């Protein structure tokens, strides 16, 4: 899939997330998300970061964070998430159709971001927000090939991921079966993804703050 085919999908999913955010109550905006230590508003602010920040801004932030990627993302999300709800939502809608992405990222990175972060918001709030299967398959395959910051197969040794709704198989070992949306969440470090996969007994992968 080339970029001209990919970006409309990303923009559509961003629009869907914006529509979901617009329905949230004040309590829901401040509720915990799937990302450890982040409120829903922090995830909402983080989800559009790639479209909102210029390369110089990102580089300056990296210097402030002493090159620590997770520290940079955490600081930016909390700073932006603490702004008024209306401002966070307006900012998200303003940049939803942007094609900007941070340096060293690839065109599929924004797709992974919007698909996964939409669930970071929807699942803990018990909101229905179905993940489209074909984009999720593309994102899951990309996560496997991407390495940092996911290292998905290294963190899940001895497991063979098998999707039940699209053609997708990855890894070696005992099968973990379920919808591709659950596999994508599991590959990106969300325990909520594992909850929807049938699998043999395996030690739960330590949960790290998602990227």
Secondary structure, DSSP 8 states (H G I E B T S, - for coil): --HHHHHHHHHHHHHHHHHHHHT--HHHHTSB-SSTT-BHHHHHHHHTHHHH--HHHHHHHHHHTTT-HHHHHHHHHHHHHTS-HHHHHHHHHHHTT-----TT--TTHHHHHHHHHHHHHHTTTT------HHHHHHHHHHHHHH-TTT-HHHHTTTEEEEESSSS-EESSSEEEEE-HHHHHHHHTT-HHHHTT-EE------------
